[in-house]
């Protein structure tokens, strides 16, 4: 009933600041204390929410007077030890001196006499309805009520219409019987509970010290226990009945042939023959194990192009021996490079061609519009190179005018070949080569080759191109025995993937337009060193088909980073469209014109950004009813790896064997086996970053780690751990590429995060397969 009174709790600190200590400065008889408004405001600024006046901050700021009255409530009449008077009238009434007892008695007598007179004289009047006057009770109710401050999350659950009214059955299943059924909820730092406390009241209570102890019951002595029972035997009548039954005769007839073959095999074969020993390679004549190692052969780096950059991809030239191409990428992320204000700090992204005869000077430089994540030589025409950029575009180069220069590279006269086995010396040689390159031997710059075509930004990937593959060329004339040449059909030659959940198929980029359609001004406007192979594709090149991988049930899209095809081909028919215009068709309409050959497998293996392995069918069909694209009818998902898949490669010897690497594990898969990988490694101490199969031994593959080591796995010797490991670099291994120069010389190109390319010679034990391998 007193809206001008606000109960407050004054802590000991507040009482000392305003000199209103209980039972010292203020008592039950002298309970009033006047505090200046400026002092209270200054206290609220200093201690903020810790101040005891913070709950009535608005009332204090709107108070008209200069001093506020604080009353010590010794009997807790209003629930707290102090209360604040928030109006000038109530303050004046409380500060007036109290009336004497005699005056009170006189007033009481006068009131009683007046009441008697009113009772006797005044007639009865019925009560009159008066309007309700608020005294602050609705504010108290509003303050005590609970209100929701967090916005509710709305869920919208949809269902296919054909499943309406379908019967639902619920079953019980033990969680231990389901693979990956347990999820670990790890603790994390909650920022909302990391606020620094300025003041805190703590109550301490002494308790006896507790101690936990565990004991194990001792086993005094062992005892022998035995159980004796009588076997269950059939009677003579039951034996005759079972021997003469037709069921037994049918069983003996069905297994008679198999039993006879098994007995014959036992006679002609040694049942105790050890097959595992027969698989292993014979030991050396000295009786010891053969020595397994990777010998340092060459090391490549460049201070100008490779400074503060990491190597993203390494490819050997398919026809010219000793030529290796290397692409680099900035160590900053793509978002950081876009937001970088000073563009002069960014180096020009390039692809360098090195020769093993001259490790100090690059032979060729390919200019790139953006950082290259991956690139590949065309298998049908090695002069054509396709690369995937960090911004999602696809780039083409034509080095046909420089192939003669690459073939005629001569060895350096004073070049020194690195033959040290100890990899620690390689870093010293790298520094010497860097100093040698910075000085410059002959001062000649390598030729710079500009790209001849770049795909359209609007029709390219939205995220970096993580994998690119040239597909085997195929001519329908040879298969169908057709005599006429169909110029309107071009075979799909290129496929790319990106974490933007899409896989794009591109047309044949080597198609040359007719010379009549090229204008003279376009020919004169072209750079001199850029051939006109694919000029008509520049900034207009669009994909033919787009595939979006998604789950069958939830329609959740995957983010592919690695793809693998066993056998793939697609015919692009444009019967009503000229050949040149077919290159510019939209991808949404071009997929309707795709004709998939029935004899070709369309299975697709994808490694995702989340570490999943997805086996799907990429075939795109048109639904006759809705006229929409339908794909991925049979999709299988395997969750084996915990991090992004960085390697997904088929074995050079078995097309149905695939190696996948991601995180701290690797797995070997076999097509047709749907219950998981046929070999799954345990978690390693470090992260696996790259890997490749051996080109000569089916059971050998190499895996690079983030600590600079190379794990050499030989499945014929060990399947639970690497047979050998060797340190290559001080930083993370980024790419591995094996190559065969001659039957007796095999190389392994290994790149690291510091921008150094190491070329290692593979020993004979790892390169020469055994007779029965």
Buried (B, 14 or more C-beta within 10 A) or exposed (E): EEBBBBBBEBBEEBBEBBEBBBEEBBEEEEBBBEBEBEBBBEBBEEBEEBBBBEBBBEBBEEBEEEBBBBBBBBEEEBEBBBBBBBBBEBBEEEEEEEEEEEEEEEEEEEEEEEEEEEEEEEEEEEEEEEEEEEEEEEEEEEEEEEEEEEEEEEEEEEEEEEEEEEEEEEEEEEEEEEEEEEEEEEEEEEEEEEEEEEEEEEEEEEEEEEEEEEEEEEEEEEEEEEEEEEEEEEEEEEEEEEEEEEEEEEEEEEEEEEEEEEEEEEEEEEEEEEEEEEBBBEEEEEEEEEEBBBBBBBBBBBEEBBEEBBBBBBBBBEEBBBBBBBBBBBEBEBEEBEEEEEEEEEBEBBBBBBBBBBBBBBBBBBBBBBBBBBBBBBEEBBBBBBBBBBBBBBBBBBBEEBBEBBEEBEEBEEEEEBEEEEBEEBBEBBEEBBEEBEEEEEEEEBBEBBBBBBBBEEBBBEBBBBBBBBBEBBEBEEEEEEEEEBEBBBBBBBBBBBBBBBBBBBBBBBBEBEEEEBEEEEEEEBEEBBBBBBBBBBEEBBBBBBBBBBEEEEEEBBBBBBBBBBEBBBBBBBEEBEBEEBBBBEBEEBBEBBEBBEEBBBBBBBBBBBBBBBBBBBBBEEEEEEEEBEBBEEBEBBEBBEBBBBBBBBBBBEEEBBBBBBBBBBBBBBBEEEEEBEBBBEEBEBBBBBBBBBBBBBBBBBBBBBBBBBBBBBBBBEEEEBBBBBBBBBBBBBBBBBBBEEEEEBBBBBBBBBBBBBBBBBBEBBBBBEEEB
